[in-house]
Amino acid sequence: MGLSYYFSFTAPAETAAGDLERFLKTVERKAKTLGFEPTMVLDAAFDTSERREFARRLVTGYPVEDDRLKGVAIPAPGSLWHHDQATGTARVIPSRAVVLVLTDEHRCETVFGFFKYPAEILDVNGKQLVKTGLDDRWTSRYFVDSPDPRFRTIVAMFAKAGFLETEKDEYAPES
């Protein structure tokens, strides 16, 4: 059994990507002083098949489960990475991301930041199949399997800025 440090971030839909990018550049400066190198802040739109494939390197997609996705529901091409018609589950592809990629001394990359997902999944005719529940807000969920306190420092910066949604640290004893 392994331990993990889980965290999720959120920002309102109306938050400008430029504001998120400026915040992440501040976090990036701190991350460099903590020893992360190289680092990179990206503002990326996933509007082509090649860019959507790049998005797979950053995130697995947002999970949606709904009975309306069962059976003959045919989602619009390029909107999902995974669709299981038997269970009614899907993984929604983000449309955009503003993220900070940190690399540690072992060359392991960790992604911190925000992804924007569509508010609804459309079928091949442009008709709504199901709402995702995200309402176009910026969000992300991630984890690291490390007790390294530098990750907690980075997440604390998100908390101070009001972006931390959830946090669970299996390395820290419950108080």
C-alpha positions in Angstrom: 0.0 0.0 0.0 1.4 3.4 -1.0 0.6 6.8 0.4 -0.4 9.8 -1.6 -0.9 13.6 -1.3 -4.1 14.6 -3.1 -5.2 18.1 -4.0 -7.7 19.8 -6.2 -7.9 23.4 -7.4 -10.8 25.5 -8.8 -11.4 29.0 -10.1 -14.6 30.6 -11.3 -15.4 30.3 -15.1 -15.1 34.1 -15.4 -11.5 34.1 -14.2 -9.3 35.3 -17.1 -6.6 32.9 -18.3 -4.1 35.7 -18.1 -4.8 36.1 -14.3 -4.2 32.4 -13.8 -1.0 32.6 -15.8 0.3 35.5 -13.7 -0.5 33.6 -10.5 1.3 30.5 -11.8 4.3 32.5 -12.8 4.5 33.7 -9.1 4.3 30.0 -8.0 6.9 29.1 -10.6 9.4 31.7 -9.1 8.9 30.1 -5.7 9.3 26.6 -7.1 12.6 27.5 -8.7 13.9 28.6 -5.2 12.8 25.3 -3.9 14.9 23.4 -6.4 12.5 22.5 -9.2 14.1 22.8 -12.6 13.2 23.0 -15.4 9.8 24.6 -14.9 7.3 25.9 -17.4 4.0 27.8 -17.4 1.7 26.9 -20.3 -1.5 28.5 -21.6 -2.8 25.9 -24.1 -5.9 25.5 -26.1 -6.8 21.9 -27.0 -8.5 22.7 -30.3 -6.9 20.2 -32.6 -6.4 16.4 -32.4 -2.6 16.9 -31.9 -3.2 19.3 -29.1 -5.8 17.0 -27.5 -3.2 14.2 -27.6 -0.8 16.6 -25.8 -3.5 17.2 -23.2 -3.4 13.5 -22.4 0.1 14.0 -21.1 -1.2 16.5 -18.6 -4.5 15.1 -17.5 -6.7 12.0 -17.9 -9.9 13.9 -18.5 -12.8 14.7 -16.3 -15.0 11.7 -15.3 -18.7 11.8 -16.0 -21.2 9.1 -15.3 -24.8 9.4 -16.4 -27.4 7.0 -17.7 -28.0 9.2 -20.8 -24.5 8.1 -21.9 -25.6 4.5 -22.1 -26.7 2.6 -25.2 -26.8 4.4 -28.5 -25.6 7.8 -27.3 -23.0 9.0 -29.8 -20.9 11.9 -28.5 -19.5 14.5 -30.8 -16.0 13.5 -32.1 -13.1 15.0 -30.2 -15.1 15.6 -27.0 -14.3 12.4 -25.1 -11.3 10.2 -24.6 -13.2 7.3 -23.3 -16.9 6.4 -23.6 -18.3 3.2 -22.2 -21.8 2.8 -23.5 -22.6 -0.2 -21.2 -21.8 1.7 -18.0 -22.6 5.3 -19.1 -19.2 6.6 -18.2 -17.0 9.0 -20.1 -13.8 11.0 -19.7 -14.3 14.6 -21.0 -11.4 16.3 -22.8 -10.4 19.7 -21.5 -10.8 22.6 -24.0 -8.0 24.7 -22.4 -5.4 24.7 -19.6 -3.2 27.1 -17.8 -0.7 25.0 -15.9 2.7 25.0 -14.3 4.9 21.9 -15.0 7.6 21.3 -12.3 10.4 18.9 -12.7 12.2 17.5 -9.7 15.7 16.2 -9.3 14.6 12.7 -10.4 13.2 14.2 -13.7 9.6 13.5 -12.6 7.1 16.1 -13.8 4.2 17.3 -11.7 1.4 19.5 -13.1 -0.2 22.2 -11.0 -2.9 24.5 -12.5 -6.3 24.7 -14.1 -8.2 23.0 -16.8 -11.4 24.2 -18.4 -13.9 21.5 -19.5 -17.1 22.0 -21.4 -20.3 22.5 -19.4 -22.0 19.8 -21.4 -21.4 16.8 -23.6 -22.9 17.1 -27.1 -24.0 14.4 -29.5 -23.0 14.2 -33.1 -25.9 16.4 -34.0 -24.9 19.1 -31.5 -27.7 18.2 -29.1 -26.9 18.1 -25.4 -26.4 14.5 -24.0 -25.6 15.4 -20.5 -24.2 18.3 -18.3 -20.7 17.8 -16.9 -21.5 19.7 -13.7 -18.5 22.0 -14.3 -20.2 25.0 -15.7 -17.0 26.0 -17.6 -15.1 26.6 -14.4 -11.4 26.0 -14.1 -10.5 22.9 -12.2 -8.0 20.2 -11.6 -7.4 17.2 -9.4 -4.0 15.7 -8.9 -1.8 13.7 -6.5 1.8 12.9 -5.8 3.2 9.9 -4.1 5.8 11.8 -2.1 6.3 13.2 1.4 8.4 16.0 -0.1 7.5 19.2 1.7 8.1 21.3 -1.4 4.8 20.0 -2.9 2.9 21.2 0.3 4.6 24.6 -0.1 3.3 24.9 -3.6 -0.2 23.7 -2.7 -0.2 26.2 0.2 0.3 29.0 -2.3 -2.9 27.9 -4.1 -4.7 27.8 -0.8 -3.6 31.3 0.1 -4.8 32.6 -3.3 -8.2 31.0 -2.7 -7.8 28.3 -5.4 -7.5 25.2 -3.2 -10.7 23.1 -3.3 -9.6 19.9 -1.5 -6.5 18.5 0.1 -5.8 15.1 1.6 -2.3 14.2 2.8 -1.9 10.6 3.7 1.7 11.3 4.9 0.4 13.6 7.7 -1.2 12.1 10.7 -4.8 13.1 11.3 -5.1 15.7 14.1 
